Amino acid sequence: MRVKMNKTSAGPAGVFMIRNEYDLPDEFAEQLIQADAAVSLEPKPVSVEPDREEDPDSELNHVGGGYYELPNGERIKGKEKAEKALADYLEEKAEEEAAEQEGDEE
């Protein structure tokens, strides 16, 4: 692992001077980094968030000024009121889908 020294360090592994860069074994480099004697020059891994599997219709969208937009476009002021309205909306939507499925089965 490539590191840049913050402090001069000396030991059985050798002398490592401040502001110099060194290629060191990963375990030793990690010890120096944890002791704040060095910083890693390796690129940091980029975390990739998995795709959200949640239904986008089950979310509130904060549009500013204390207003929230429901998936149907309705705007409501106040988070608690908006959350209640969202729950009601989702319940209605589920009932409609259930009714559609019953109609399809006949």
Secondary structure, 3 states (H helix, E strand, C coil): CEEEECCCEEECCEEECCCCEEECCHHHHHHHHHCCCEEECCCCCCCCCCCCCCCHHHCCEEEECCEEECCCCCEEECHHHHHHHHHHHHHHHHHHHHHHHHHHHC
